Amino acid sequence: MENGNISDRRGFLLKSITIVGAGLLGGSLPVLLSSCSSGSNPASSNPTPTNIDITNYPELQTVNGFKKVSVSGKNSDYPFIIIRKSTTEFTVLSSMCQHQGCEVNNPDIASKTILCHCHGSRYNLDGSLINGPSQQPLQVFPSTFNSTTNVITFNS
């Protein structure tokens, strides 16, 4: 199938559902549909510190280890991806693809990439975009690590 045909069909189906749903739900369905593809920034406008004790995650005990960690009410309820870069440095990313809000796969440490399985966007382990359809990188949350307490702190 050609991409144009898929796009045309998808557009037709979304318009049809919107029209039918508007009658059934009093016009609220278009708002629900549009919220799925916003590609908006998942961070709140007033970030607050998040503390993650890595002793709770064996995957984060070694360099190149990673873990998706969910924190209720943070990052639009998408898990954070935490990657240990060195003994004292971590990368903290949103797992929400900026294209249409799908949750990206776990990092592939061997290829140093993160894939969004929905539409094929690929990212580097630092969150930067390799190729789209996304036009934006994954959101990065600058972090600090306290090696005495084994706690990563970042604003989210």
C-alpha positions as CSV (number, residue, x, y, z in Angstrom):
1,M,0.0,0.0,0.0
2,E,1.1,3.5,-0.7
3,N,1.5,5.9,2.3
4,G,-1.0,8.3,0.6
5,N,-3.7,5.7,0.7
6,I,-3.1,4.9,4.3
7,S,-3.2,8.6,5.2
8,D,-6.4,9.1,3.2
9,R,-8.1,6.2,4.9
10,R,-6.9,7.2,8.3
11,G,-8.2,10.8,7.7
12,F,-11.5,9.5,6.4
13,L,-12.0,7.2,9.4
14,L,-11.1,9.9,11.9
15,K,-13.5,12.3,10.3
16,S,-16.2,9.7,10.2
17,I,-15.7,8.8,13.8
18,T,-15.7,12.4,14.8
19,I,-19.0,13.1,13.0
20,V,-20.7,10.1,14.5
21,G,-19.1,10.6,18.0
22,A,-20.1,14.3,18.0
23,G,-23.7,13.2,17.8
24,L,-23.4,10.5,20.4
25,L,-21.2,12.4,22.9
26,G,-22.5,15.9,22.4
27,G,-19.3,17.0,20.6
28,S,-16.7,15.8,23.1
29,L,-15.2,13.1,20.9
30,P,-13.1,15.5,18.7
31,V,-11.4,16.8,21.9
32,L,-10.6,13.3,22.9
33,L,-9.2,12.3,19.5
34,S,-7.1,15.4,19.2
35,S,-5.5,14.8,22.7
36,C,-3.9,11.6,21.5
37,S,-1.7,13.2,18.8
38,S,-0.6,16.5,20.3
39,G,3.0,15.6,20.7
40,S,3.1,18.1,23.5
41,N,5.7,18.4,26.2
42,P,4.9,16.1,29.1
43,A,6.6,18.2,31.8
44,S,4.4,20.4,33.9
45,S,4.8,24.1,33.8
46,N,5.9,24.1,37.4
47,P,8.4,21.2,37.8
48,T,9.0,19.7,41.2
49,P,12.0,17.5,42.3
50,T,11.7,13.8,41.9
51,N,14.0,11.5,43.9
52,I,14.7,8.0,42.8
53,D,16.6,5.6,45.1
54,I,18.6,3.4,42.7
55,T,19.1,0.7,45.3
56,N,15.5,-0.3,44.5
57,Y,16.5,-1.0,40.9
58,P,19.2,-3.6,40.3
59,E,19.3,-2.7,36.6
60,L,20.8,0.7,37.6
61,Q,23.6,-0.7,39.6
62,T,25.9,-1.1,36.6
63,V,27.1,1.3,33.9
64,N,24.9,1.1,30.8
65,G,22.1,-0.3,32.9
66,F,18.6,1.2,32.3
67,K,15.1,1.1,33.8
68,K,11.8,2.6,33.0
69,V,10.4,4.0,36.3
70,S,6.9,5.3,36.7
71,V,6.1,8.1,39.2
72,S,2.4,8.7,39.7
73,G,1.4,12.2,38.6
74,K,4.7,12.9,36.8
75,N,5.6,13.0,33.1
76,S,2.0,12.8,32.1
77,D,2.1,9.3,33.7
78,Y,4.6,8.0,31.2
79,P,7.5,6.2,32.7
80,F,10.9,7.9,32.9
81,I,13.8,6.2,31.2
82,I,16.8,6.2,33.5
83,I,20.2,5.2,31.9
84,R,23.4,4.9,33.9
85,K,26.1,6.5,31.8
86,S,29.0,6.2,34.3
87,T,29.5,5.5,38.0
88,T,28.2,9.0,38.8
89,E,26.2,10.1,35.7
90,F,22.7,9.2,34.6
91,T,20.4,10.3,31.7
92,V,16.8,10.7,32.6
93,L,14.3,10.9,29.6
94,S,10.6,10.9,29.0
95,S,9.4,7.7,27.4
96,M,6.8,9.6,25.4
97,C,7.6,9.9,21.7
98,Q,7.0,13.5,20.6
99,H,5.4,12.4,17.4
100,Q,2.0,11.1,18.6
101,G,2.5,10.2,22.2
102,C,3.4,6.5,22.0
103,E,5.6,5.1,24.7
104,V,9.0,4.3,23.2
105,N,10.7,0.9,23.6
106,N,13.4,0.2,26.1
107,P,16.8,1.4,25.1
108,D,18.9,-0.8,23.0
109,I,22.3,-0.4,24.6
110,A,24.1,-2.4,21.8
111,S,22.9,-0.1,19.0
112,K,22.8,3.0,21.4
113,T,19.3,3.8,20.2
114,I,15.7,4.0,21.5
115,L,12.9,3.1,19.0
116,C,9.3,4.2,18.9
117,H,7.5,1.1,17.7
118,C,4.4,3.0,16.6
119,H,5.8,4.9,13.7
120,G,9.6,4.2,13.6
121,S,11.1,7.3,15.2
122,R,14.6,6.6,16.5
123,Y,16.5,8.4,19.2
124,N,20.0,8.4,20.6
125,L,20.5,7.4,24.2
126,D,20.8,11.1,25.1
127,G,17.3,11.6,23.7
128,S,18.3,13.4,20.6
129,L,16.4,12.5,17.4
130,I,18.1,10.3,14.8
131,N,15.2,10.1,12.4
132,G,11.4,10.7,12.4
133,P,8.6,11.0,11.7
134,S,9.0,12.8,15.0
135,Q,10.5,16.3,14.6
136,Q,11.5,16.6,18.2
137,P,13.9,14.8,20.6
138,L,12.7,13.0,23.7
139,Q,12.4,15.3,26.7
140,V,15.5,15.2,28.9
141,F,15.3,15.9,32.6
142,P,18.7,17.1,33.9
143,S,19.7,15.1,37.0
144,T,22.1,14.9,39.8
145,F,23.3,11.8,41.6
146,N,24.2,11.6,45.3
147,S,26.6,8.6,45.6
148,T,26.3,8.6,49.4
149,T,22.5,8.1,49.4
150,N,22.3,6.5,45.9
151,V,19.5,8.9,45.0
152,I,19.0,10.5,41.5
153,T,17.2,13.9,41.7
154,F,15.6,15.6,38.7
155,N,12.9,18.2,38.1
156,S,9.8,16.8,36.5
